[in-house]
Amino acid sequence: MSMSEYEMAKAALRRPFDYGQRHPESQWNIDANLGILDWNGIDLDKARKFIAEGIGGCGMTLEQLREIVEGFDARFAEIKKQKEAKA
């Protein structure tokens, strides 16, 4: 059974914070374990536009879209915080 866009986005939020710095094979293994190898990602700018218009989009309801965008915003803030702490 395939996962919905919402479920795949939720799974992507469980990636390690250093995911972007990992070797592609490691990224592939992480995504395989999360079950999101065929996920194409989410266009956050487009998602924010849908939210501003008060509609769902990107294969999600408005509530799901808000949750995912807030999740990625929190994730990016944490990554930035960790980078600044190392500097």
PyMOL commands that set and color helices and strands:
alter all, ss='L'
color gray80, all
select helices_A, chain A and resi 5-12+19-21+24-34+44-53+62-86
alter helices_A, ss='H'
color red, helices_A
deselect
rebuild
show_as cartoon
